């Protein structure tokens, strides 16, 4: 998500049907900016704040070296621009895994690979490369005996959904189901992995502020929203959005696959810093 400056949080809990298992909160570490602090300083900052998970938008060697011995669990990403090459050539996939995962593991605790990021909304149409890339990366991991320790997923956005309300009746966009959603979910089931979701309640609130209360979007006390389909009561827009994905997966009989919130947050520019602090703080304190 590059539309607005976000403090982007990685919620490494498993989420499904309004219930989250014990998990960890981390951060997404983006490096497309000016005057960035040295990677070693960033790692020190993460450790001093007790942050145990970090997701990278690539596999930057300077970051991976800085994370050696830190105890921080790491998600690396195969960038969208490489999907076509990785999908086409198993040898390329093996080289990528050797160079960006095996070369650092286990001293750097890489525990997951994100294949692409929000592939379905990427300007160039690379959707058809997604599942073949995931398969080749997994084959490469298996060749290096890392497949039991390093999971594979792909962060998707809520734009893959047909509707947004009510959560219980949501489904995936029909044009994506046969071509990529079903094969991806089937592959995740086969390898025992999870689905990554980038969920930003801010965008839904901004577009529908006449019907969505700010308190509901910021995890603050509110009068709740009742799902007209199943009667469930929601006290946060975030939970309703996650359940919408779960309902779409259930409609395809994939409700056994767990969900990880790979990105969420609230903009400090384009809205107020107070609201951003409220969202992120209340999210972290969320039971």
Secondary structure, DSSP 8 states (H G I E B T S, - for coil): --SS-B--EEEEEEEETTEE-S-EEEEEE---SSS---HHHHHHHHHHTT--EEEESS--HHHHHHTTTS--EEEEEE-GGGHHHHHH-HHHHHHHHIIIIITTTTTSEEEEEEEEESGGG-SS--GGGHHHHHHHHHHHHHHTT-TTT-EEEEEEEGGGBS--SSGGG--B-HHHIIIIIHHHHHHHHHHT--EEEE--HHHHHHHTTTTS-HHHHTT-----EE-TTT--EES-HHHHHHHHHHHHHHHTT-TTS-EEEEEE--BSSSS-HHHHHHHHHHHHH--
